[in-house]
Amino acid sequence: MTNRYNTSLTIVLFMIFIFFTNIWSSNLSAQTPLDSSSNTDNWYRISPISEMSLRTYYLPENHPFVNYHLFNSDGEFIKKGMNSFLQVKGSASLLERFFFQYRLQLQDLQAIYFQRLNFSYRDKSVSFLAGLDSVWLGHGYHGSLLLSNNAPPFRVVKFQTEKPFRIPYVGKFSYLLFNGWAENFKVLGQRIGYFPVPWLEFGINQTVVYKRNYKFWEFFKILSASQENLPGHYNNDQRASMDVALHLNFLKSITPLTNGKIYFEYAGEDIHAWWQPEDDKWLGPIGIEFFDPGITTGFWFETENTIMRGEYSQNYSIKNIFYSVHTEQFKSYQLYTKKWYRTIPFLNYGSLMGHHMGPEADDLYFEVQHRVGLGSFKLFYHKERHGLASGYGTVFNVSHDPENFIQIGGEFSYKWNNLNTSFLVMKNYYKNIDRHPDLLEIISQRGSTAQSLLLGLTLSYKFN
């Protein structure tokens, strides 16, 4: 977790950086005032510091683990006692086409590191990005089975369409392609989105985790997964998914809803495909089937002042959609799977790069957010279970109870001009605690229980 930090003399350098960039920003504003209402009169914009925030958390001594991982927060951990994060954001642009952004964070006056640092080109149709960034695949809100921002950002080059492009008589499409360099491996990924009508979206997602050095033209064979399960040069660790989403903004004229979405994702850690030499057989109605599947299903509804969300994900129970693998042909396949994220440990600096629930787990999440004037409050409920496949001894000859984790919390926010404040409180309950240091190994202690209260306070200010 900590080997990505630079700690030598960084506190002094960080303070000097803030001081001089503030002076620079003030002088720049005085010499070349920018009119935010006009984008054509200024061919460049520089915001050395566009936003600063201070977050403070308190984790009591009775917390059952050494650290607490803040989910989907770029790999952030907090330890027992007081924790602080001072964050600075800045950006620059040239000709409204070339962009630079950074996000620098000082943690507990001990470690300083970049969470974002990248350059990009963007127009109305496409964008290219290179630098330090995160990639989130799919429609999931509380987690992503293939790739999320749960782990620290990684070096990445990325191409994507900024708006869907149309193919006559077929519909609109969107595309994302990226290659990233994590701590111990590389990850290649893509997403294809298809919009037959504006309110309906189908998507295909894919990630390839690999360690070899490939030539450019070899990546086409890697993405095809034609030799994925054969020993040799192209044997890597792939995951893929198919999703569908119903966008509900078309209902705003006839219902209280102003926006919303209902979505479902079907993912796999392994696949049977007719084009793979070891399979070489059409299976089910579309020719393929996931052998170790996972799912995410969810919704969000928005009215004028309220947002409601719900989401469920699981990757332990094999429930096929197109063709059941529990047949005589595939009798070696069990009812449950432990396979997710483990072939090449899908970790970056100690955090899972996929769904934070980890392997053989499920996750349930509900959230309600309501705006009142300049303030808003959010209530949420979160439940995870870990070690579900191992918990069924009749399958894997292992007998232990799955770990249970329940979280109930609320957050209140208030915005006054450019200053935003928020207060967070979360109550965590644990049962059958897994204390194994490896995130991908679950060995729970039957009957063990614990609970803890986490408090957080955030102050953030946006500069004009």
N, C-alpha and C positions, 0 to 999 in steps of 0.2 A: 504493500500500500504506500509506503513512504519513500521508496527508492526513486520515485519520479520527482521528488522535491529537490530544490536547490536551497540549502539552508545557510551557507557560509556568507556572512555579512549582508544577507539579503534584506534584513529589516531596514538597515540604514539606506541601502540603495532604493528600496521601495518608497521610503519617505521623501528622499531627494527627487525621485521620479514624479511623485504627486505634486511637490512644491513647484518644480519648474514647468510641468505641463499646465498647471493652473495659471502661472504667469503668462506662458505662451498663449494659452487660450484667451485670456483677458486682453492681451495686446493685439491678438489677431482680430478679436471682435471689435476693438476700438479702431483699428486701422482699416479693416475691410468688413463693415457690417453686412450681415447676411439677412436677406428678407425671406423668411420662411414661406411666404405666400407666393414667391416667384422662384421657379426652378430653371428658368431659361436665362436669367441675367447673370448667374454665377456658374462658372464652368468647373469650380471645385468647391468642396466643403471639407472642413477639418474640425473635428470635435475631439481634442486630446482626451478630455474627460466628459463623456455624455451622461454618465450616471454613476453614483456611488451608493453603496449600501453597506450596512453593518448588521450582521445577524448574530444573535447570542442564543445559545441553548444551554439548558441545565439537565443533566442526566444523573439521577441519584445513585448512591453507592449500592443500593439493593438490585440494580439491574443485573440480570444473570450472566451477561457476557462482558468482555473487556471493552468492546466498542459497540456502537449502534450505527448501522448503515442507513443513511437517508436514501430511501428508494428513489430511483430515477432522478438523481441529483449529481450526475457526473462523478460518481465514485466517492462522494463525501462520507466521511465517518466522523462521529463524535465520540469522545471518551467520557468516562464518569467525571462528574463535576461540571465546571463552567467551560464552555467552548465559544469561540468567537471566529467569525469570518468577515474580513473587510474586503470588499469587492469593488473594483473599478472597471468601468467599461468605456471604450472609446472607439471612434470610427473616422473614416475619411472616404471621400469619393471624388472621382475625376470624370467629367463629361457625362455624368449620370450613367456611366457604363462600367467603370472600374471602381472596385470597392475594397476597403481594408477594414477589418474589425479585430478588436482584441477584448479579452476579459481576463483581468489579472486578479488573483486572490491571495490574500495574506491570512494564514490560518494560525490562530492561537499565538501570534507574535513569534512563531517558530519556523514556519514553512511558507514559501512563496512560490507560486506556480501559475502558469497560464492555463485557463480553461478553454479559451478560444484565441486563436491567432491565425488569421487566414487572409488570403487575397482572392478576389473573385471578379469575374466579368459577368454582367447580367444585362440583358435587354428584355424586350417584351415577350420574346419567344423561348430563349434558352439561357442557361447559366453554366459557367465553369468555376470551380472552386478548388484551391489548393492550400493546405495548411493544417492546422489543428482544429478538429471539429468532431461532432457526433452525427450519427445517422440513425434514424428511427424508421423501421419498415412496418407497413400495415396501418390499420385503423385503431389499434389498441390505444387506450388512454392510460390505464394503470400499469400496463406492461406490454411488451412485444415478444412473441415467441422466437423471432428470428434475430432481431437486433434492436437495441434501445439505447438510451443515454444513462442506463443504470451504472455503467462503468465509466472511468475517466475517458475523455475524448482521446482520439488517436490521430496520427498523421494520415491524411486522406486526400485523394484527388477525386473530384466528383463532377459529373455532367448530368444535367436534368433539364427537362422542358419546364418553362415557367408557366405556360398555359397549354391546355390540350390542343393538339393539332388534328385537323379533320382529314379523313379519307372519304371521298365522295361515296355515298350510298352505303357506307359501313358504319361510320360514327367517328367519335373523337378518341384520341389516345394520348396518354402521358407516358414519359419514360424517365427512369433514373438508372445511372450506372456509376459505380464507384469502386475504388480499390484503396484499402487502408492498411496501415502498418501498426499492429498492436504490439504489446510488450514481447510476446514470444512467438508470434505467427503473423500472417497476413490474411486479410479477408477481402474477397471479391464479391460484389453483390449487385443485384439489379431488381427493378420493379417495373412492370408493364401494367398500366391502367387503361381500361376500355370503358367508354361512356356511350352506350347505344342511344341513350337519351340523357338529358342533363341531370336527372334525379336518380339515375341508376349507374353504379360503378362496379366493374369486375376487375380484379387484380391478380397478378401472379408475382410472387416474390421469391428470391433465391439468394442464399449466401454460400460461399465456398471458403472454408478455412484451410489454408495451405501453408507449407513451409519451404517448398522448393523455389528455385529461381527459374521462371518460365520465360520463354521467348514470346514476343507479342502475339504471333499467330497461334500459339498454343492455347491461349485463353479461350478461343472459340471452342476447342475440344473440351476444355475444363467446364465451361458453362453448359455444354450439352450433356455432361455427366455420363457419356457413353462408356467410359472405362472406370467409373467411380469405385466400383466394388471389386476390381481386379487388381492383384498385386502389381506394383510397377510405378511408372513415372506419373500417372494421372490419378493415383489413388489418394483422394483427399477426404475432407469431412464436410459434407453438404447438408443443408437444410433448405426446404422449400415450402411454399404455402400458396393456397388459392383463397381469395376472399371476395365477398360481395357486400356492397353497402347501399342502403336506400337513404338518399339525402332528402330531408323533409322540409326544406325551405319553401317549396312550392305550396305548402299548406298555410302559409302566413296570411293569405287572403281570405281563408275560410275558417280558421281556427285561432285560438289564442296563441298557438305556437308561432314563434318568429324564426326558429331554426331548429335543427335536430338531425339525428342520424341513427339508423339501426344497422348493425354490421355483424358479420360472421366470418371467421377465418378458420380454414382447415389446413393444418401444417403437418409436416413429416420430417423425421430424423433419418429415415431410410425409405427407399422407393423401389417398387418393381415397375419397370418400364420396358415396353416392347423393343425400344432401340438399343437397350443394353445387351451386350453379347451373352452375359451369364443368364439373362432372362429369356430374351428372344421369343416372347409370346405376348399376344394381346390379352389384357386382363380387364374384365369389367367393361362398362360402356365407353370409357374414354381411353382405354389401353394402358392405364397406369393405376397404381394404388400405393398409398403410404403404408409401410409396414409398422412403423412406430409413430403413430399420429398424435397430434395435440390439437386443441381447439381454443379459440377465443370468441366469445359472443358478447355483445354489449349494445348499449343505447345511450343517447343523450338527447334530452328535450329542453328547449329554451323558450321561455316566455319573456315578456318585457322586462321583468325583474328577477326571474328565477331560472336556475339551471339545475337539472336533475340528471345524474349519471348512474349507470350500473354496468358491471362487467364481470364475467366469469371466464377463467382460463384453467386448463388442465392438460397435463402431458404424461399421465401415468396409465390411463385406461385405454386399451386399444379398441376403439369404436370406429370401424371403417364406414365410409359413405358409399363408395362405388362398388366395392367387392370385399366380402368378408374373407380375411386371411385365416380364420379358424375353420379350415376345411382339411380334408385328407391331403390335398396337394401341399398345404403349408402347415402341417400338423405340429411342426416344431415351434410355432409361434404361440406364446402364452397370452393370457388375457390382460396382462399388465406389462409395462416396459420401464426399465431403468436407464434407457440408453441416452436420453437427452443431455447434451452439452459435455459428454464425457470422452468421446473418441479422441479429440484434441481438446484438452480442458479449455472451455470457452470463457476464459477469464482475462481481464486486463488490469494489472496492478491490484489484484486481490478482489475484484468485483466481477460479478456475472455480466456478460455483455448482452445476454438475451433477457428473458423474463426474470425478475428478481426472485421469484419463488423457487428457482432452481429445478433440478430433475425430480421425477416421480412425485409431483406435487400438484395441488390445485389452489386457486386464488379467487376469492369473492370480494367485490368492492362496490360500495354504494356511497353516493355523495349528493348533497343538496346544498346549493349556494344561492343566497338571496341578497339582492342589493336594496339598500335603504338610504336614499339621499347620496351622500358622499361616502357612506360606509357600506360594508357587506360582511356577512357572516357565512361560514361554511361548516357543515356537520358531515362527518364521514364514519363509515364502518368498514373494517377490513379484516378478513379472515383468511389465513393460509394453513395448509396442512402439508407436511413434509414426510418423505419416506413411505409413501402410500403403497408403492409396489413391494417394497421390502416388508411392509407390515402384514402382507398376506402370506403367511408361512407355507400354505399349501402350494404356492407357486414357486417361491424361491428358497424354500426350506430355511427361512429366517423368521424368527418369531420375536417381534417387538411392536409396540404400539406407535403409530405415526405421531410426530410432533404436531401440536396445535398451537397456533399463534392468532390471537384476536387483538385488534386495535380499535379503539373508539376515540374519536377526537373532534375538535372544533377549532376554527380559526376566525378571528375577527380582524377586519382591515378597515382603515379609514384613510382617505386621501384628502389633503388640503393643499391646494395649488400644486406645486411640484414635489411636495413631501408626502410619502406614503408610509404608513405604519401598520404593522400587523402583529397580532399576538396569537400564539399557537399553544394548544394543550392536547396531549395524547396520553391515553392510558393503555398500557400494553399488558396482556395476559399470556402466559406460557404454560403449556402442559406437556409432559413427556419430552423434556428438554434435550435437544441435540447439542452436545458440547464438542463435537468433533471439529478440529481446526480446519479441515478440508471442506470447503463449501459444497463440493460434489459428493461427499460421503455423509450419509445420515445414519447415526447410531444413537437412537434416543434412549433416555433413561426413564423407564416405565414408572409412572406415578409421581415424578418430580414436577413441581410447580413453582412459578415465580410471577411477579408483577412489578411494574415500574411506571413512573409518571415522567413524561418528557415535556419540558416547557421551552418555548421559543419566542423570541422577540426580534422583529426586523424593522429597521429604519432605512428608507431609501430615498434618494433625492435625484431628480432629473434636472440637468442643466439645460437652459434654453439655448 
